[in-house]
Amino acid sequence: MTNFNENAIREAAYYIWKNNGCPANTSAQDWNAAINQLNAMAAAKTTTKKATCKSAASSLAKLSAGAASLKNKAASTLKKASAKKAK
């Protein structure tokens, strides 16, 4: 659970109250719904960051493997060219 400042909760609760048609005597429910909504949004953001980091790490690993392969091919090509030149 993340600690949100009171203004963020108040604003979220206000919009929940407005979206529900401004019913009377729902302030506690709206307040709790706002906290739940903010927590869900924070969790989704954290999950997205983790997925992005994993994706970036995977891409970096693939890029590194590709670079190593390219380096090996270049070295092999240079060896072949040197061998032909020596003949």
C-alpha positions in Angstrom: 0.0 0.0 0.0 1.3 3.4 -0.9 0.9 6.5 1.2 -1.0 9.2 -0.8 -1.3 12.8 0.3 -4.7 13.9 1.5 -5.2 16.2 -1.5 -4.8 13.3 -3.9 -7.3 11.2 -2.0 -9.7 14.1 -1.6 -9.6 14.8 -5.4 -10.1 11.2 -6.3 -13.0 10.9 -3.8 -14.6 14.0 -5.2 -14.6 12.6 -8.8 -15.9 9.3 -7.6 -18.7 11.1 -5.8 -19.5 13.2 -8.9 -19.4 10.1 -11.2 -21.9 8.4 -8.9 -24.4 11.2 -9.2 -23.5 13.2 -6.0 -25.3 10.9 -3.6 -25.7 12.0 0.0 -23.9 10.4 3.0 -21.3 8.5 0.9 -18.2 10.4 1.9 -16.5 7.5 3.8 -17.3 5.0 1.0 -16.0 7.5 -1.6 -12.8 8.1 0.5 -12.1 4.4 0.7 -12.9 3.9 -3.0 -10.4 6.7 -3.8 -7.7 5.0 -1.7 -8.4 1.7 -3.5 -8.3 3.3 -6.9 -5.0 5.1 -6.2 -3.5 1.9 -4.9 -4.6 0.1 -8.0 -3.1 2.8 -10.2 0.2 2.7 -8.3 0.3 -1.1 -8.6 -0.4 -1.0 -12.3 2.4 1.6 -12.7 4.8 -0.6 -10.7 3.9 -3.7 -12.8 4.4 -1.8 -16.0 7.9 -0.6 -14.8 8.9 -4.1 -13.9 7.7 -5.4 -17.3 9.5 -2.6 -19.1 12.7 -3.4 -17.1 12.5 -7.1 -18.0 11.8 -6.3 -21.6 14.8 -3.9 -21.7 17.0 -6.5 -20.1 15.9 -9.1 -22.6 16.5 -6.7 -25.5 19.9 -5.9 -24.1 20.9 -9.6 -23.8 19.8 -10.2 -27.4 21.7 -7.1 -28.6 24.8 -8.3 -26.8 24.5 -11.7 -28.3 24.0 -10.2 -31.7 27.1 -8.0 -31.3 29.2 -10.9 -30.2 28.1 -12.9 -33.2 28.8 -10.0 -35.5 32.3 -9.6 -33.9 33.0 -13.3 -34.5 31.9 -13.0 -38.1 34.0 -10.0 -38.7 37.1 -11.7 -37.2 36.5 -14.7 -39.3 36.2 -12.6 -42.5 39.4 -10.7 -41.6 41.2 -14.0 -41.1 40.0 -15.3 -44.5 41.0 -12.0 -46.2 44.4 -12.1 -44.6 44.9 -15.8 -45.7 44.0 -14.9 -49.3 46.3 -11.9 -49.3 49.2 -14.0 -47.9 48.9 -16.5 -50.9 
